[in-house]
């Protein structure tokens, strides 16, 4: 089991969206808080 990162679900979604749209990446499907919650469970 992995230890919690100490980030809120919104912060995780923000980081995922930043990575998905940086360094010449383009992603039109934004990660939502609901998506993060589904993965965590």
mmCIF entry with sequence, helices, sheets and N, C-alpha, C, O atoms, coordinates in Angstrom:
data_MODEL
# 
_entry.id   MODEL 
# 
_entity.id                         1 
_entity.type                       polymer 
_entity.pdbx_number_of_molecules   1 
# 
_entity_poly.entity_id                      1 
_entity_poly.type                           'polypeptide(L)' 
_entity_poly.nstd_linkage                   no 
_entity_poly.nstd_monomer                   no 
_entity_poly.pdbx_seq_one_letter_code       
;(UNK)(UNK)(UNK)(UNK)(UNK)(UNK)(UNK)(UNK)(UNK)(UNK)(UNK)(UNK)(UNK)(UNK)(UNK)(UNK)
(UNK)(UNK)(UNK)(UNK)(UNK)(UNK)(UNK)(UNK)(UNK)(UNK)(UNK)(UNK)(UNK)(UNK)(UNK)(UNK)
(UNK)(UNK)(UNK)(UNK)(UNK)(UNK)(UNK)(UNK)(UNK)
;
_entity_poly.pdbx_seq_one_letter_code_can   XXXXXXXXXXXXXXXXXXXXXXXXXXXXXXXXXXXXXXXXX 
_entity_poly.pdbx_strand_id                 A 
# 
loop_
_entity_poly_seq.entity_id 
_entity_poly_seq.num 
_entity_poly_seq.mon_id 
_entity_poly_seq.hetero 
1 1  UNK n 
1 2  UNK n 
1 3  UNK n 
1 4  UNK n 
1 5  UNK n 
1 6  UNK n 
1 7  UNK n 
1 8  UNK n 
1 9  UNK n 
1 10 UNK n 
1 11 UNK n 
1 12 UNK n 
1 13 UNK n 
1 14 UNK n 
1 15 UNK n 
1 16 UNK n 
1 17 UNK n 
1 18 UNK n 
1 19 UNK n 
1 20 UNK n 
1 21 UNK n 
1 22 UNK n 
1 23 UNK n 
1 24 UNK n 
1 25 UNK n 
1 26 UNK n 
1 27 UNK n 
1 28 UNK n 
1 29 UNK n 
1 30 UNK n 
1 31 UNK n 
1 32 UNK n 
1 33 UNK n 
1 34 UNK n 
1 35 UNK n 
1 36 UNK n 
1 37 UNK n 
1 38 UNK n 
1 39 UNK n 
1 40 UNK n 
1 41 UNK n 
# 
_struct_asym.id          A 
_struct_asym.entity_id   1 
# 
loop_
_struct_conf.conf_type_id 
_struct_conf.id 
_struct_conf.pdbx_PDB_helix_id 
_struct_conf.beg_label_comp_id 
_struct_conf.beg_label_asym_id 
_struct_conf.beg_label_seq_id 
_struct_conf.pdbx_beg_PDB_ins_code 
_struct_conf.end_label_comp_id 
_struct_conf.end_label_asym_id 
_struct_conf.end_label_seq_id 
_struct_conf.pdbx_end_PDB_ins_code 
_struct_conf.beg_auth_comp_id 
_struct_conf.beg_auth_asym_id 
_struct_conf.beg_auth_seq_id 
_struct_conf.end_auth_comp_id 
_struct_conf.end_auth_asym_id 
_struct_conf.end_auth_seq_id 
_struct_conf.pdbx_PDB_helix_class 
_struct_conf.details 
_struct_conf.pdbx_PDB_helix_length 
HELX_P HELX_P1 AA1 UNK A 9  ? UNK A 20 ? UNK A 9  UNK A 20 1 ? 12 
HELX_P HELX_P2 AA2 UNK A 33 ? UNK A 40 ? UNK A 33 UNK A 40 1 ? 8  
# 
_struct_conf_type.id          HELX_P 
_struct_conf_type.criteria    ? 
_struct_conf_type.reference   ? 
# 
loop_
_atom_site.group_PDB 
_atom_site.id 
_atom_site.type_symbol 
_atom_site.label_atom_id 
_atom_site.label_alt_id 
_atom_site.label_comp_id 
_atom_site.label_asym_id 
_atom_site.label_entity_id 
_atom_site.label_seq_id 
_atom_site.pdbx_PDB_ins_code 
_atom_site.Cartn_x 
_atom_site.Cartn_y 
_atom_site.Cartn_z 
_atom_site.occupancy 
_atom_site.B_iso_or_equiv 
_atom_site.pdbx_formal_charge 
_atom_site.auth_seq_id 
_atom_site.auth_comp_id 
_atom_site.auth_asym_id 
_atom_site.auth_atom_id 
_atom_site.pdbx_PDB_model_num 
ATOM 1   N N  . UNK A 1 1  ? 0.850   -1.175 0.000   1.00 0.00 ? 1  UNK A N  1 
ATOM 2   C CA . UNK A 1 1  ? 0.000   0.000  0.000   1.00 0.00 ? 1  UNK A CA 1 
ATOM 3   C C  . UNK A 1 1  ? 0.892   1.234  0.000   1.00 0.00 ? 1  UNK A C  1 
ATOM 4   O O  . UNK A 1 1  ? 1.891   1.299  0.717   1.00 0.00 ? 1  UNK A O  1 
ATOM 5   N N  . UNK A 1 2  ? 0.516   2.200  -0.810  1.00 0.00 ? 2  UNK A N  1 
ATOM 6   C CA . UNK A 1 2  ? 1.284   3.431  -0.923  1.00 0.00 ? 2  UNK A CA 1 
ATOM 7   C C  . UNK A 1 2  ? 0.823   4.452  0.111   1.00 0.00 ? 2  UNK A C  1 
ATOM 8   O O  . UNK A 1 2  ? -0.375  4.594  0.358   1.00 0.00 ? 2  UNK A O  1 
ATOM 9   N N  . UNK A 1 3  ? 1.762   5.152  0.704   1.00 0.00 ? 3  UNK A N  1 
ATOM 10  C CA . UNK A 1 3  ? 1.430   6.198  1.677   1.00 0.00 ? 3  UNK A CA 1 
ATOM 11  C C  . UNK A 1 3  ? 0.749   7.361  0.955   1.00 0.00 ? 3  UNK A C  1 
ATOM 12  O O  . UNK A 1 3  ? 1.073   7.642  -0.199  1.00 0.00 ? 3  UNK A O  1 
ATOM 13  N N  . UNK A 1 4  ? -0.180  8.034  1.614   1.00 0.00 ? 4  UNK A N  1 
ATOM 14  C CA . UNK A 1 4  ? -0.833  9.197  0.995   1.00 0.00 ? 4  UNK A CA 1 
ATOM 15  C C  . UNK A 1 4  ? 0.188   10.278 0.651   1.00 0.00 ? 4  UNK A C  1 
ATOM 16  O O  . UNK A 1 4  ? 1.157   10.479 1.383   1.00 0.00 ? 4  UNK A O  1 
ATOM 17  N N  . UNK A 1 5  ? -0.030  10.964 -0.454  1.00 0.00 ? 5  UNK A N  1 
ATOM 18  C CA . UNK A 1 5  ? 0.891   12.009 -0.898  1.00 0.00 ? 5  UNK A CA 1 
ATOM 19  C C  . UNK A 1 5  ? 0.691   13.321 -0.155  1.00 0.00 ? 5  UNK A C  1 
ATOM 20  O O  . UNK A 1 5  ? 1.543   14.207 -0.222  1.00 0.00 ? 5  UNK A O  1 
ATOM 21  N N  . UNK A 1 6  ? -0.416  13.453 0.546   1.00 0.00 ? 6  UNK A N  1 
ATOM 22  C CA . UNK A 1 6  ? -0.687  14.690 1.248   1.00 0.00 ? 6  UNK A CA 1 
ATOM 23  C C  . UNK A 1 6  ? -1.290  15.762 0.357   1.00 0.00 ? 6  UNK A C  1 
ATOM 24  O O  . UNK A 1 6  ? -1.275  16.941 0.710   1.00 0.00 ? 6  UNK A O  1 
ATOM 25  N N  . UNK A 1 7  ? -1.826  15.365 -0.803  1.00 0.00 ? 7  UNK A N  1 
ATOM 26  C CA . UNK A 1 7  ? -2.456  16.311 -1.719  1.00 0.00 ? 7  UNK A CA 1 
ATOM 27  C C  . UNK A 1 7  ? -3.964  16.131 -1.697  1.00 0.00 ? 7  UNK A C  1 
ATOM 28  O O  . UNK A 1 7  ? -4.471  15.024 -1.515  1.00 0.00 ? 7  UNK A O  1 
ATOM 29  N N  . UNK A 1 8  ? -4.664  17.226 -1.885  1.00 0.00 ? 8  UNK A N  1 
ATOM 30  C CA . UNK A 1 8  ? -6.113  17.159 -2.028  1.00 0.00 ? 8  UNK A CA 1 
ATOM 31  C C  . UNK A 1 8  ? -6.441  16.604 -3.410  1.00 0.00 ? 8  UNK A C  1 
ATOM 32  O O  . UNK A 1 8  ? -5.616  16.665 -4.321  1.00 0.00 ? 8  UNK A O  1 
ATOM 33  N N  . UNK A 1 9  ? -7.642  16.066 -3.562  1.00 0.00 ? 9  UNK A N  1 
ATOM 34  C CA . UNK A 1 9  ? -8.051  15.515 -4.852  1.00 0.00 ? 9  UNK A CA 1 
ATOM 35  C C  . UNK A 1 9  ? -7.967  16.561 -5.961  1.00 0.00 ? 9  UNK A C  1 
ATOM 36  O O  . UNK A 1 9  ? -7.565  16.243 -7.079  1.00 0.00 ? 9  UNK A O  1 
ATOM 37  N N  . UNK A 1 10 ? -8.340  17.800 -5.665  1.00 0.00 ? 10 UNK A N  1 
ATOM 38  C CA . UNK A 1 10 ? -8.260  18.870 -6.669  1.00 0.00 ? 10 UNK A CA 1 
ATOM 39  C C  . UNK A 1 10 ? -6.811  19.137 -7.056  1.00 0.00 ? 10 UNK A C  1 
ATOM 40  O O  . UNK A 1 10 ? -6.522  19.390 -8.226  1.00 0.00 ? 10 UNK A O  1 
ATOM 41  N N  . UNK A 1 11 ? -5.910  19.085 -6.103  1.00 0.00 ? 11 UNK A N  1 
ATOM 42  C CA . UNK A 1 11 ? -4.493  19.315 -6.409  1.00 0.00 ? 11 UNK A CA 1 
ATOM 43  C C  . UNK A 1 11 ? -3.941  18.208 -7.305  1.00 0.00 ? 11 UNK A C  1 
ATOM 44  O O  . UNK A 1 11 ? -3.146  18.478 -8.205  1.00 0.00 ? 11 UNK A O  1 
ATOM 45  N N  . UNK A 1 12 ? -4.356  16.967 -7.064  1.00 0.00 ? 12 UNK A N  1 
ATOM 46  C CA . UNK A 1 12 ? -3.925  15.861 -7.913  1.00 0.00 ? 12 UNK A CA 1 
ATOM 47  C C  . UNK A 1 12 ? -4.443  16.068 -9.332  1.00 0.00 ? 12 UNK A C  1 
ATOM 48  O O  . UNK A 1 12 ? -3.702  15.877 -10.296 1.00 0.00 ? 12 UNK A O  1 
ATOM 49  N N  . UNK A 1 13 ? -5.705  16.455 -9.467  1.00 0.00 ? 13 UNK A N  1 
ATOM 50  C CA . UNK A 1 13 ? -6.280  16.713 -10.793 1.00 0.00 ? 13 UNK A CA 1 
ATOM 51  C C  . UNK A 1 13 ? -5.532  17.854 -11.487 1.00 0.00 ? 13 UNK A C  1 
ATOM 52  O O  . UNK A 1 13 ? -5.259  17.780 -12.685 1.00 0.00 ? 13 UNK A O  1 
ATOM 53  N N  . UNK A 1 14 ? -5.203  18.899 -10.742 1.00 0.00 ? 14 UNK A N  1 
ATOM 54  C CA . UNK A 1 14 ? -4.464  20.029 -11.320 1.00 0.00 ? 14 UNK A CA 1 
ATOM 55  C C  . UNK A 1 14 ? -3.096  19.594 -11.825 1.00 0.00 ? 14 UNK A C  1 
ATOM 56  O O  . UNK A 1 14 ? -2.685  19.993 -12.915 1.00 0.00 ? 14 UNK A O  1 
ATOM 57  N N  . UNK A 1 15 ? -2.389  18.785 -11.052 1.00 0.00 ? 15 UNK A N  1 
ATOM 58  C CA . UNK A 1 15 ? -1.067  18.304 -11.473 1.00 0.00 ? 15 UNK A CA 1 
ATOM 59  C C  . UNK A 1 15 ? -1.183  17.437 -12.721 1.00 0.00 ? 15 UNK A C  1 
ATOM 60  O O  . UNK A 1 15 ? -0.389  17.571 -13.652 1.00 0.00 ? 15 UNK A O  1 
ATOM 61  N N  . UNK A 1 16 ? -2.166  16.556 -12.740 1.00 0.00 ? 16 UNK A N  1 
ATOM 62  C CA . UNK A 1 16 ? -2.354  15.691 -13.911 1.00 0.00 ? 16 UNK A CA 1 
ATOM 63  C C  . UNK A 1 16 ? -2.660  16.511 -15.161 1.00 0.00 ? 16 UNK A C  1 
ATOM 64  O O  . UNK A 1 16 ? -2.147  16.215 -16.240 1.00 0.00 ? 16 UNK A O  1 
ATOM 65  N N  . UNK A 1 17 ? -3.491  17.537 -15.019 1.00 0.00 ? 17 UNK A N  1 
ATOM 66  C CA . UNK A 1 17 ? -3.817  18.397 -16.159 1.00 0.00 ? 17 UNK A CA 1 
ATOM 67  C C  . UNK A 1 17 ? -2.600  19.214 -16.597 1.00 0.00 ? 17 UNK A C  1 
ATOM 68  O O  . UNK A 1 17 ? -2.401  19.437 -17.791 1.00 0.00 ? 17 UNK A O  1 
ATOM 69  N N  . UNK A 1 18 ? -1.800  19.652 -15.653 1.00 0.00 ? 18 UNK A N  1 
ATOM 70  C CA . UNK A 1 18 ? -0.585  20.405 -16.002 1.00 0.00 ? 18 UNK A CA 1 
ATOM 71  C C  . UNK A 1 18 ? 0.366   19.518 -16.800 1.00 0.00 ? 18 UNK A C  1 
ATOM 72  O O  . UNK A 1 18 ? 0.884   19.931 -17.838 1.00 0.00 ? 18 UNK A O  1 
ATOM 73  N N  . UNK A 1 19 ? 0.592   18.304 -16.317 1.00 0.00 ? 19 UNK A N  1 
ATOM 74  C CA . UNK A 1 19 ? 1.493   17.377 -17.010 1.00 0.00 ? 19 UNK A CA 1 
ATOM 75  C C  . UNK A 1 19 ? 0.943   17.029 -18.393 1.00 0.00 ? 19 UNK A C  1 
ATOM 76  O O  . UNK A 1 19 ? 1.691   16.939 -19.366 1.00 0.00 ? 19 UNK A O  1 
ATOM 77  N N  . UNK A 1 20 ? -0.362  16.836 -18.464 1.00 0.00 ? 20 UNK A N  1 
ATOM 78  C CA . UNK A 1 20 ? -0.985  16.446 -19.736 1.00 0.00 ? 20 UNK A CA 1 
ATOM 79  C C  . UNK A 1 20 ? -0.953  17.553 -20.781 1.00 0.00 ? 20 UNK A C  1 
ATOM 80  O O  . UNK A 1 20 ? -1.175  17.296 -21.964 1.00 0.00 ? 20 UNK A O  1 
ATOM 81  N N  . UNK A 1 21 ? -0.676  18.786 -20.350 1.00 0.00 ? 21 UNK A N  1 
ATOM 82  C CA . UNK A 1 21 ? -0.698  19.908 -21.286 1.00 0.00 ? 21 UNK A CA 1 
ATOM 83  C C  . UNK A 1 21 ? 0.607   20.705 -21.289 1.00 0.00 ? 21 UNK A C  1 
ATOM 84  O O  . UNK A 1 21 ? 0.628   21.859 -21.718 1.00 0.00 ? 21 UNK A O  1 
ATOM 85  N N  . UNK A 1 22 ? 1.679   20.102 -20.819 1.00 0.00 ? 22 UNK A N  1 
ATOM 86  C CA . UNK A 1 22 ? 2.990   20.751 -20.805 1.00 0.00 ? 22 UNK A CA 1 
ATOM 87  C C  . UNK A 1 22 ? 3.966   19.963 -21.667 1.00 0.00 ? 22 UNK A C  1 
ATOM 88  O O  . UNK A 1 22 ? 3.693   18.831 -22.065 1.00 0.00 ? 22 UNK A O  1 
ATOM 89  N N  . UNK A 1 23 ? 5.102   20.579 -21.945 1.00 0.00 ? 23 UNK A N  1 
ATOM 90  C CA . UNK A 1 23 ? 6.182   19.921 -22.675 1.00 0.00 ? 23 UNK A CA 1 
ATOM 91  C C  . UNK A 1 23 ? 5.694   19.359 -24.018 1.00 0.00 ? 23 UNK A C  1 
ATOM 92  O O  . UNK A 1 23 ? 5.971   18.210 -24.364 1.00 0.00 ? 23 UNK A O  1 
ATOM 93  N N  . UNK A 1 24 ? 4.983   20.175 -24.743 1.00 0.00 ? 24 UNK A N  1 
ATOM 94  C CA . UNK A 1 24 ? 4.452   19.839 -26.074 1.00 0.00 ? 24 UNK A CA 1 
ATOM 95  C C  . UNK A 1 24 ? 3.344   18.795 -26.044 1.00 0.00 ? 24 UNK A C  1 
ATOM 96  O O  . UNK A 1 24 ? 2.932   18.308 -27.097 1.00 0.00 ? 24 UNK A O  1 
ATOM 97  N N  . UNK A 1 25 ? 2.858   18.445 -24.868 1.00 0.00 ? 25 UNK A N  1 
ATOM 98  C CA . UNK A 1 25 ? 1.711   17.542 -24.774 1.00 0.00 ? 25 UNK A CA 1 
ATOM 99  C C  . UNK A 1 25 ? 0.442   18.362 -24.935 1.00 0.00 ? 25 UNK A C  1 
ATOM 100 O O  . UNK A 1 25 ? 0.366   19.501 -24.473 1.00 0.00 ? 25 UNK A O  1 
ATOM 101 N N  . UNK A 1 26 ? -0.545  17.783 -25.586 1.00 0.00 ? 26 UNK A N  1 
ATOM 102 C CA . UNK A 1 26 ? -1.863  18.422 -25.666 1.00 0.00 ? 26 UNK A CA 1 
ATOM 103 C C  . UNK A 1 26 ? -2.916  17.361 -25.394 1.00 0.00 ? 26 UNK A C  1 
ATOM 104 O O  . UNK A 1 26 ? -2.960  16.323 -26.054 1.00 0.00 ? 26 UNK A O  1 
ATOM 105 N N  . UNK A 1 27 ? -3.741  17.632 -24.437 1.00 0.00 ? 27 UNK A N  1 
ATOM 106 C CA . UNK A 1 27 ? -4.790  16.695 -24.051 1.00 0.00 ? 27 UNK A CA 1 
ATOM 107 C C  . UNK A 1 27 ? -6.081  17.482 -23.881 1.00 0.00 ? 27 UNK A C  1 
ATOM 108 O O  . UNK A 1 27 ? -6.151  18.388 -23.050 1.00 0.00 ? 27 UNK A O  1 
ATOM 109 N N  . UNK A 1 28 ? -7.092  17.148 -24.654 1.00 0.00 ? 28 UNK A N  1 
ATOM 110 C CA . UNK A 1 28 ? -8.365  17.852 -24.558 1.00 0.00 ? 28 UNK A CA 1 
ATOM 111 C C  . UNK A 1 28 ? -9.259  17.274 -23.464 1.00 0.00 ? 28 UNK A C  1 
ATOM 112 O O  . UNK A 1 28 ? -10.238 17.909 -23.073 1.00 0.00 ? 28 UNK A O  1 
ATOM 113 N N  . UNK A 1 29 ? -8.941  16.095 -22.972 1.00 0.00 ? 29 UNK A N  1 
ATOM 114 C CA . UNK A 1 29 ? -9.720  15.470 -21.896 1.00 0.00 ? 29 UNK A CA 1 
ATOM 115 C C  . UNK A 1 29 ? -9.113  15.854 -20.552 1.00 0.00 ? 29 UNK A C  1 
ATOM 116 O O  . UNK A 1 29 ? -8.082  15.318 -20.146 1.00 0.00 ? 29 UNK A O  1 
ATOM 117 N N  . UNK A 1 30 ? -9.762  16.782 -19.875 1.00 0.00 ? 30 UNK A N  1 
ATOM 118 C CA . UNK A 1 30 ? -9.254  17.246 -18.598 1.00 0.00 ? 30 UNK A CA 1 
ATOM 119 C C  . UNK A 1 30 ? -9.598  16.241 -17.491 1.00 0.00 ? 30 UNK A C  1 
ATOM 120 O O  . UNK A 1 30 ? -10.674 15.643 -17.495 1.00 0.00 ? 30 UNK A O  1 
ATOM 121 N N  . UNK A 1 31 ? -8.678  16.068 -16.553 1.00 0.00 ? 31 UNK A N  1 
ATOM 122 C CA . UNK A 1 31 ? -8.902  15.198 -15.399 1.00 0.00 ? 31 UNK A CA 1 
ATOM 123 C C  . UNK A 1 31 ? -9.727  15.988 -14.387 1.00 0.00 ? 31 UNK A C  1 
ATOM 124 O O  . UNK A 1 31 ? -9.396  17.127 -14.060 1.00 0.00 ? 31 UNK A O  1 
ATOM 125 N N  . UNK A 1 32 ? -10.790 15.384 -13.900 1.00 0.00 ? 32 UNK A N  1 
ATOM 126 C CA . UNK A 1 32 ? -11.647 16.046 -12.918 1.00 0.00 ? 32 UNK A CA 1 
ATOM 127 C C  . UNK A 1 32 ? -11.405 15.454 -11.535 1.00 0.00 ? 32 UNK A C  1 
ATOM 128 O O  . UNK A 1 32 ? -10.754 14.419 -11.392 1.00 0.00 ? 32 UNK A O  1 
ATOM 129 N N  . UNK A 1 33 ? -11.932 16.117 -10.538 1.00 0.00 ? 33 UNK A N  1 
ATOM 130 C CA . UNK A 1 33 ? -11.837 15.610 -9.166  1.00 0.00 ? 33 UNK A CA 1 
ATOM 131 C C  . UNK A 1 33 ? -12.543 14.256 -9.077  1.00 0.00 ? 33 UNK A C  1 
ATOM 132 O O  . UNK A 1 33 ? -12.073 13.361 -8.374  1.00 0.00 ? 33 UNK A O  1 
ATOM 133 N N  . UNK A 1 34 ? -13.655 14.101 -9.775  1.00 0.00 ? 34 UNK A N  1 
ATOM 134 C CA . UNK A 1 34 ? -14.371 12.830 -9.777  1.00 0.00 ? 34 UNK A CA 1 
ATOM 135 C C  . UNK A 1 34 ? -13.507 11.697 -10.347 1.00 0.00 ? 34 UNK A C  1 
ATOM 136 O O  . UNK A 1 34 ? -13.552 10.570 -9.853  1.00 0.00 ? 34 UNK A O  1 
ATOM 137 N N  . UNK A 1 35 ? -12.724 12.000 -11.387 1.00 0.00 ? 35 UNK A N  1 
ATOM 138 C CA . UNK A 1 35 ? -11.826 10.999 -11.970 1.00 0.00 ? 35 UNK A CA 1 
ATOM 139 C C  . UNK A 1 35 ? -10.782 10.558 -10.929 1.00 0.00 ? 35 UNK A C  1 
ATOM 140 O O  . UNK A 1 35 ? -10.475 9.371  -10.814 1.00 0.00 ? 35 UNK A O  1 
ATOM 141 N N  . UNK A 1 36 ? -10.253 11.510 -10.189 1.00 0.00 ? 36 UNK A N  1 
ATOM 142 C CA . UNK A 1 36 ? -9.241  11.203 -9.163  1.00 0.00 ? 36 UNK A CA 1 
ATOM 143 C C  . UNK A 1 36 ? -9.853  10.326 -8.074  1.00 0.00 ? 36 UNK A C  1 
ATOM 144 O O  . UNK A 1 36 ? -9.241  9.350  -7.641  1.00 0.00 ? 36 UNK A O  1 
ATOM 145 N N  . UNK A 1 37 ? -11.047 10.672 -7.637  1.00 0.00 ? 37 UNK A N  1 
ATOM 146 C CA . UNK A 1 37 ? -11.711 9.903  -6.573  1.00 0.00 ? 37 UNK A CA 1 
ATOM 147 C C  . UNK A 1 37 ? -11.963 8.474  -7.028  1.00 0.00 ? 37 UNK A C  1 
ATOM 148 O O  . UNK A 1 37 ? -11.795 7.542  -6.242  1.00 0.00 ? 37 UNK A O  1 
ATOM 149 N N  . UNK A 1 38 ? -12.358 8.283  -8.272  1.00 0.00 ? 38 UNK A N  1 
ATOM 150 C CA . UNK A 1 38 ? -12.598 6.927  -8.796  1.00 0.00 ? 38 UNK A CA 1 
ATOM 151 C C  . UNK A 1 38 ? -11.326 6.088  -8.772  1.00 0.00 ? 38 UNK A C  1 
ATOM 152 O O  . UNK A 1 38 ? -11.374 4.901  -8.450  1.00 0.00 ? 38 UNK A O  1 
ATOM 153 N N  . UNK A 1 39 ? -10.196 6.689  -9.108  1.00 0.00 ? 39 UNK A N  1 
ATOM 154 C CA . UNK A 1 39 ? -8.919  5.963  -9.132  1.00 0.00 ? 39 UNK A CA 1 
ATOM 155 C C  . UNK A 1 39 ? -8.461  5.627  -7.715  1.00 0.00 ? 39 UNK A C  1 
ATOM 156 O O  . UNK A 1 39 ? -7.931  4.544  -7.467  1.00 0.00 ? 39 UNK A O  1 
ATOM 157 N N  . UNK A 1 40 ? -8.665  6.545  -6.804  1.00 0.00 ? 40 UNK A N  1 
ATOM 158 C CA . UNK A 1 40 ? -8.233  6.327  -5.413  1.00 0.00 ? 40 UNK A CA 1 
ATOM 159 C C  . UNK A 1 40 ? -8.997  5.169  -4.792  1.00 0.00 ? 40 UNK A C  1 
ATOM 160 O O  . UNK A 1 40 ? -8.421  4.385  -4.037  1.00 0.00 ? 40 UNK A O  1 
ATOM 161 N N  . UNK A 1 41 ? -10.288 5.050  -5.097  1.00 0.00 ? 41 UNK A N  1 
ATOM 162 C CA . UNK A 1 41 ? -11.087 3.965  -4.529  1.00 0.00 ? 41 UNK A CA 1 
ATOM 163 C C  . UNK A 1 41 ? -10.780 2.739  -5.262  1.00 0.00 ? 41 UNK A C  1 
ATOM 164 O O  . UNK A 1 41 ? -11.337 1.683  -4.960  1.00 0.00 ? 41 UNK A O  1 
# 
